């Protein structure tokens, strides 16, 4: 199987490096210096006291001309349209597009480049942090889940091809499953990202503060209830009170944690909020609903991005 990973950051290097053990893998990125280091030194994956290095070819965006069997996206969510446009030659009539990025709504953009039979979305509980341009630390070994996004009446991905891809992931060392309700999995992960995570970013505090401060926690609960409202219209039904308890437990178990939105806002970078709380807003609008707290949080994030 020929797999191209676009976005050789921490997660892209993790999946690219491990999948290279059992598939024909290449990396595509934009940082020339980083690509040169990857080509010279290979991709090194550290886990505890062990490490493994594999040579994985890395190319500059737009330079690859042959279609891949699978194109995996590990860029920032707001970069999807640009990187797929730049690397359109990687997408043939049978190419599967797969994203494991945080947030939701990626498939809306991906469908500009492939039909419903070739678009896959998913989530992963794998963890990775980058030590250098070519070295990452694999910090989590959780399950990866993916599935098709075809609506009723649309053709979905070939089950045999999804099973083949799942088997490749398993062989590479990624516990993996194919879901027949992947939107539920995506909304389940979005539950924390579009509530506590984005709120901690706007407040510029550690996650634990959201659970312990009365005003912050009140806002977080409102965000969770709105997520549940929007998710239900997409077939992902959650009990709001159960989710409130789950999110609070998560925050209390990692009180000192800082999210990527926190880091992006702190360092003056654009965030992925349009694919996190923005995904909740769009889903609600599609159903003729309003989620005013999510809308306000999204405006606050954009106001902070533009400082």
SVG drawing of the C-alpha trace seen along z (x, -y; Angstrom):
<svg xmlns="http://www.w3.org/2000/svg" viewBox="-34 -44 56 51">
<polyline fill="none" stroke="black" stroke-width="0.4" points="0.0,0.0 1.3,-3.4 0.7,-6.0 1.6,-9.7 1.5,-11.6 1.1,-15.4 2.4,-17.3 5.5,-15.8 5.0,-17.3 4.9,-15.2 1.9,-13.1 2.8,-12.9 6.3,-11.6 4.8,-9.1 2.4,-7.6 4.7,-7.9 7.6,-6.3 5.7,-3.4 3.7,-2.7 6.9,-2.6 7.6,0.8 4.9,2.4 3.9,-0.1 5.4,-2.3 5.3,-5.6 6.4,-9.1 6.2,-12.4 5.2,-15.7 5.9,-19.1 6.9,-22.7 9.9,-23.3 12.9,-22.5 15.4,-22.4 13.3,-19.8 12.7,-17.7 16.5,-17.7 17.1,-16.4 14.5,-13.7 16.0,-12.5 19.5,-12.6 18.8,-11.0 15.5,-9.1 12.6,-9.2 13.4,-8.2 10.6,-7.2 11.3,-7.0 9.3,-5.1 10.6,-4.8 14.2,-3.5 13.8,-2.1 14.0,-3.8 13.7,-2.9 14.9,-4.8 13.4,-4.2 14.3,-5.9 11.2,-7.6 11.6,-9.8 10.4,-13.4 9.4,-15.7 8.4,-19.3 4.8,-20.0 3.7,-20.0 6.7,-18.0 5.1,-14.5 3.3,-13.5 2.1,-9.9 -1.2,-9.2 -1.1,-7.4 -3.4,-4.7 -4.0,-6.7 -3.3,-10.4 -3.2,-11.1 -3.5,-14.7 -1.6,-15.9 -1.5,-19.6 -3.4,-22.2 -7.1,-21.9 -7.3,-25.3 -4.5,-24.3 -6.4,-21.3 -7.7,-23.1 -4.3,-24.7 -2.2,-21.5 -4.7,-19.4 -4.7,-22.0 -0.9,-22.1 -0.7,-18.3 -3.6,-17.5 -1.5,-15.2 -1.3,-12.8 -5.1,-12.3 -6.1,-9.8 -9.6,-8.3 -9.0,-5.5 -7.1,-7.5 -8.5,-7.5 -8.2,-10.8 -7.9,-10.3 -7.7,-12.8 -7.1,-12.1 -6.9,-15.8 -8.6,-17.3 -12.0,-18.9 -14.7,-18.2 -15.9,-19.4 -12.7,-18.4 -14.7,-16.2 -16.6,-19.3 -13.3,-20.5 -11.9,-17.1 -15.0,-16.5 -13.9,-19.3 -11.1,-16.9 -12.7,-13.4 -16.2,-12.0 -18.0,-10.4 -16.6,-7.0 -13.0,-8.2 -13.2,-10.4 -12.4,-9.0 -12.3,-10.8 -11.2,-9.5 -9.7,-10.0 -6.6,-8.7 -5.5,-8.4 -1.9,-8.1 0.3,-10.8 3.5,-12.3 5.8,-15.2 8.7,-16.3 12.2,-16.4 13.7,-17.7 12.9,-17.8 13.3,-14.1 12.9,-12.7 9.6,-12.2 8.6,-10.8 5.6,-8.4 3.7,-9.2 0.4,-7.4 -0.6,-4.0 -4.4,-4.4 -6.7,-3.2 -7.2,-4.8 -10.7,-4.7 -11.8,-5.8 -14.8,-5.5 -16.6,-6.9 -18.8,-10.0 -21.3,-9.2 -24.8,-10.6 -27.9,-8.5 -28.1,-7.8 -24.4,-8.4 -21.9,-5.7 -19.6,-5.0 -16.0,-3.8 -15.4,-0.2 -15.4,2.0 -12.7,4.2 -10.3,1.2 -11.1,-0.1 -10.3,3.3 -7.1,3.4 -6.1,0.0 -7.1,1.1 -4.9,4.2 -1.9,2.1 -2.4,-0.1 -2.5,2.9 0.6,4.5 2.4,1.2 1.6,1.3 -1.5,-1.0 -4.5,0.6 -7.2,-0.3 -10.9,0.1 -13.3,-0.8 -16.4,-2.5 -19.9,-2.5 -20.7,-5.7 -17.5,-7.7 -19.3,-10.9 -20.1,-9.7 -16.4,-9.1 -15.5,-12.6 -18.1,-14.3 -17.0,-12.3 -13.5,-13.8 -14.9,-17.2 -16.8,-17.2 -13.6,-18.2 -11.9,-20.2 -14.9,-22.4 -15.6,-23.1 -12.8,-22.9 -9.9,-23.1 -11.0,-26.2 -12.2,-27.9 -8.8,-27.3 -7.2,-28.9 -9.4,-32.0 -8.8,-32.4 -5.1,-31.6 -5.1,-29.2 -4.3,-25.5 -7.2,-23.1 -7.7,-22.5 -8.8,-26.1 -11.8,-25.6 -13.1,-22.9 -12.3,-24.7 -13.5,-28.2 -17.2,-28.6 -17.7,-31.1 -15.4,-29.2 -17.1,-25.9 -20.6,-27.4 -19.5,-28.5 -18.0,-25.1 -21.2,-23.4 -23.1,-25.6 -20.6,-24.7 -21.0,-21.0 -24.8,-21.2 -24.6,-23.1 -22.3,-20.4 -24.8,-17.7 -27.5,-19.6 -25.7,-20.0 -24.3,-16.4 -27.8,-14.9 -28.7,-16.3 -25.8,-14.3 -26.8,-11.1 -24.4,-11.3 -26.6,-11.3 -25.1,-12.1 -26.5,-12.6 -25.4,-16.2 -25.2,-15.5 -23.0,-12.4 -20.7,-14.4 -20.5,-17.2 -19.3,-14.7 -16.9,-13.1 -15.3,-16.4 -14.9,-17.5 -13.2,-14.2 -10.9,-14.7 -9.9,-18.1 -9.3,-17.0 -7.1,-14.2 -4.9,-16.6 -5.2,-19.9 -1.8,-21.3 -2.4,-20.5 -2.2,-23.2 -4.0,-22.8 -2.8,-23.6 -5.3,-26.4 -3.8,-27.9 -0.4,-27.7 -1.4,-29.1 -3.2,-32.1 -0.3,-32.7 2.2,-32.7 0.2,-34.8 -0.6,-31.9 -3.8,-31.1 -5.8,-28.4 -7.9,-25.5 -11.0,-27.0 -13.0,-27.0 -12.8,-23.2 -13.5,-22.9 -16.1,-25.3 -16.7,-26.4 -17.7,-22.9 -20.4,-23.0 -21.7,-26.3 -21.9,-25.1 -23.6,-21.8 -26.2,-23.8 -26.8,-26.2 -27.4,-23.3 -30.2,-22.2 -31.7,-25.7 -30.4,-25.8 -28.5,-28.4 -25.5,-27.7 -24.9,-31.3 -22.2,-30.4 -20.2,-28.5 -20.6,-31.4 -19.3,-33.9 -16.3,-31.7 -15.5,-31.5 -15.6,-35.3 -13.4,-35.7 -10.8,-33.3 -10.8,-35.2 -10.5,-38.5 -7.4,-37.2 -5.9,-35.8 -6.1,-39.3 -4.4,-41.1"/>
</svg>
